[in-house]
Amino acid sequence: MSVLVFLEHHGNELQKGSLGVLAKAATLGDGDVAAILVGGGVGALAREAGTFGAAKVYVAEDDSLEPPLPQARVDVLAKVVRDGSYDTVLFANSVLAADIAAGLAAKLEAGLNWDLVDVEARDGALVGKRPALQDSVLVDVGWKGGPRLALFRAGSFDAVPGSGVEPQIENVPVELEDWSRSAKVVSQEQEESSGPSIEDADVIVAGGRGLGAPENFTLAEELARALGGAVGATRAVVDAGWYPYAAQIGQTGKVVSPKLYVALGISGAIQHKVGMQSSSVIVAINKDPNAPIFEFSDLGVVGDVHEIVPKLTELVKQRKGT
C-alpha cells in the first residue's frame, strides 16, 4: 500500500487535522507513506511532516499558488499520484480539501469515500469507517478500484508525533492546465478572533437557546476562556442571530471531536448531536431533566446555567491560579 497525504497549511502552520491523518497513515501498510505540500513558502514546513510519519515529502512551491485555490492543487496532486504510482490518497476535511479531493477524483476517474472517521488495512484491502443513520452506527466502506481517495471528518485522528524520521524531500515542478489559472482571488477578508478554532480546540463550550438571550453568551465565552477552549453554538441561536455561523456545530454546521465538550442550555436535538457526539467527554448543564442531551452525556447537571456557569468559571480560574 503506497499512501499519499495532502497536508494543508495556513500561513506558516500545518493544520492539525492533516497531521492527524498523516499520523494515522503511518500505521497502515509497510510504512510507505508520503506527504505533499503545495503553495508559496511551503518548503520550510517539509521537515515537520517527518515527525508525524512521512518518509517522503513532495514540495510544490510557487508563490503564484497563494492564496489557495483548489484546481491548481488538483493538477499538482494528479501528476504526483501518477508519477509515484500511489494507490491511496488521504485528506483531512476542510472546505479546500473537499474541493481538491472531488476534483482529483474526477481527474483520475477514482473513487472517493468521504465523511470517514477511521480506516484500516484488512486482509490486504483498505476498509473505511463511515457514520450512518444519523451517526447511530458505523458502516464499512471500500473502493472498487484505484487510486483510492478518502476524506476524513474533522477530529478523527489526533496529531500525535511518532518516532520521527528525516524525510526525503523532493521538489516537484508546478505544471498547470491553462484553465487552472483562470480563477483569481480578488480579495480576502478574515474575521479577527482569538483562541483556537472550534475544529482544532481540545475544549469547546457551546451555548443553546437555554442561555436566554444573545448577551448571555458571555457565560460561554468566559468559561471557554478559563478552560483555554473555543465557543460553539447551536443552529437555533445562529438562525436567531445570537452568534455567528462560523461557530455553528451540527448537521448543517461543523463536526467537532474535542476532548471536552460543555453544553450550556442545549436540548440535544439529533441535528446537534451529529456534530459533537464523538467528543471524548460531554458535560451538559440544562434545567430540563428530560432534555435529550442527557442521554448521551458523560456528566449531566440539572440546574440553571445562569447560576451554575459563573461559579464553575470562577472555580476553574481558582484551580488554574493554584
N, C-alpha and C positions, 0 to 999 in steps of 0.2 A: 504494500500500500504506500503510494507516494502522495504526500499531503502538502498542499499549499494554503497558507493562511493569509488573508488580506488584513494588514494592520492599518487601522485608521488612526489618524493623528489630527490634533487641533493645536495650532501653534507649534511649540516645541515639546509637546507631550503626547505620548502614545495613549490611546484610550484603554481604560481598564477592561472593558468588555472584550476588545480584540486580544489583549494579553491573556485574558482568561481562556478564550478559545484556543490560543496558541499553546497554553499550558496543558489543556485537555488533549490537543492533537499530539503532543509529545508522548502521551501514554498509549497511543494507538500504533499498531503495526510494528515495524522494526526500527523506529526512530528516524526514518527518512522524512523529516519534517522541514519544510522551508517556509519562509515568510516573505512578503513583498510590501515594499513601501513606495508610494507614488506621490510626488508633489515637489514643491520647492523647499530646499534645505533639509531634506529628509535623511541625507547621508549621516548626519550626526546622531540619528536615533537608531541606526542599524545594530550597533553592538548590544544595545539593551535587549533586543529580541533574543539573543543567545542566552540571556539569563532565564528566559521562560521556555527554552527548549528548542529554539530554531537552530538547526545545524547549518543552514544556509539562508542568507538574506539577499533578495534581489532589491536593488535600489534603482528606481527610475526617477532621477532628479532633474527637474526642469521648472524654472520659476514661472513659466507660462501656464503651468498646471494649478496655479493658485490664483484666485480662490477655487476650491474643489468643485468640479463638475463631473458627473458620472461617466459620460460617453468616452472621454479620453482615457479614463481608467479602465474601461471595458477593453479598449484596444490594447493597452499595455498588458493587462492580465491575460487576454486571449493569446497573445504571442508567447508569453512565458509558459502558459499551460501547454501549448502545442509543442514548443521547442524542448521543454523539460519533461514532456510526456506525463504530466501529473494527472492522476486518476481521481483525485479528491480535492475540492476547493471549499474552504470553510470561511464563514463570515459571522461577525457579531452584529446583531441587528442595530441599525440606525437608519435614518432617512437616506443618507448617502449610500450605505452598504446595501440596502434593499434595492435601490435603483441599479447599482453596479451588478448585483447578483442576478437580477432579472435580465439586464442587458447581456450579461455574459452567457446566461443560459440560452438566450435566443441566438447569439452569435456562434456558439459552439454546438447548437442543437442538443443541449444537455438537459438532464433532469435536475430540477431544483426542489428540494424539500425545505419548507420554511416553518417558523414558529417552533423549532425544535428546542427541547430542554436538555437533551443528552444524546450521546451517540456511543456505540461500542462496536468492536470487531467481534463477530460471532461466526464461527465455522467458515472462516475465510471471506465473509461478507460484511459489509458495513450496515448497521441497523440503527436507525434514528428513533428517538422517543418524542412523540408529539402529544400534547394535551388535547382531549376531545370531550364532547358532551359537556360544554361549559366548564372545562378543566376538572371534571369529576373523575376522569380516568386517563391513563396514558396508553397510547397505542403504538405499536411498532410500525415503522415505515421504512421503505427501501428504495432502491433505484434499479431500473431495468437495464441501464447501460451506463456508459461513462462519457465524459468525466462526471463525477457525482458532485453536485453543488448543495451546500447546506447553509441555512441562515438560522442562527440561534437566538432565542429570546434573550432579552437583556437580563443580566444577572444569573444566567445559567451556570456559569463557572467562576470560581474565584481566581483572581490573577495571582497565583502562588508561584514564586520563583522556584525553579528546580535546582539541580546541582550546578548549572551554569556551564556554558561552553563558549569558546571563542568561535563565533560563526564565520563561515566562509562568506565573504561579501562580494557580490557580483553586480557590477553596474550594467544596466541594460539600456539600450537606446530607446528614446521615446519616438515611436513611429506611429503616426495617427492617420486615420482616414480623413479625407478632405472635409466631410460633413461633421467630423468630431470637434472641429474648431469653430463651428457655426454659432453655437450658443455662447453668449457672453454674460457675465455678471456685471451689471451696470452700477450696482451699489449694494452695500451690506449694512444692515442695522442690527446691532447686538444689544439685547437687553442687559443692563447692568445688574449684577447680582453678586451676592457674597455667599460663601459657604459652598458645599458640594451640591451638584445637581441631584435630582431625585433618582436618576438612573445609576449614579455612582455612589450614592450615600449608603453608609452602613446603618444609619439610623434615620427613620422617617417618622415625623409626627404629622398625621393627616387630620383635617377637620371636615366635618359634615354640617348638615343643616341644624344639628343639635347645638351648635355654637350660638345660634340665635340671631346673629347679625354679622355683617362683614367686619365691623370694627373689633369683634371678639376674636378674630383670627390672630390677634396679638398673643392670645393664650398659647396657640400652637407655635407661633414664631419664637416666643420666649423660651418655651420648653425645648424646642428644636435647637435653639442657640446654646442652651445649657448642656444639652446632650451631644453637641457637635454634629447635628444632623441637618436634614432638609425638611421643608414643609410641603405636604401634598394636600390634595383636595378631591372631593367627590364631584361627579358630573353635576349634581343638583346645585351645588354652590357656585360652580363655574358658570353654569347656564344662568344663574341668578345675578351674575356679575360681581360676586363677592371676592373671587380670586382668579388669577389669570389661567388661561388654558394650559400653559406650559407645566402647571403643577397638577393637572388632572390625572388621576390614577383610575384605571378600569378598562372595560372592554373598548370604549371609544377614546381612551386616553393612553397612558403609558403603563407598561407592565414592569413591576419592580420586584426585587428579591433582596431586601435589606436583611441585616442580622436582627434588627429590632424594628417593629412597626407598631406605633402607638396611634390608635384610632380614637379621636375625640368627637363624640356626638355623631357617630356614623352608624346607621342602622344595619348595614351589611347586605345590601341588595346584591343579587348574583352578578350584576354588571360590574360592581366594585370588587367583589370577591375575586373575579377573574384576574384583576390587575395586581393583587397583592397577596394571594393566598400561599404563595411559595416563600413568603418571608420566614426566616428561621424561628423567630419568636413574635407572636402577635399579642399585644395588650390592648384591650378595649375598655373605654370608660363611657358609660351610657346610663341614663336614668331609667330607661325602659328595660326591666329584667327579661323581657321576652324578645329583645332585639336579636335578629338572626345572626349578627356578628359574633355573639357569644358562643354559637355552635361550633365555630372553627377558631376561637381564640385560645391561646395558651393560658392567659390570665384575664379574667373579666372583673371589672369593678362597677357595681351598680351604684350610681350616685350622680350628683350634679357636677358637670365639668367645670362650672364657674367657681365652685368651692374647692374641688379636688386639685385641679391643674395648677393654680398658683402655689398651693402648698407643696405639690410634687416638684415644681420648678425650684422653689426655694430649697427644698431638701437636696436636690441634685447639686445645686450651687454650693451648698454647705459641704457635701461629701467631696466635691471636686476641690474645694478650698483646703480641705484637710489632707 
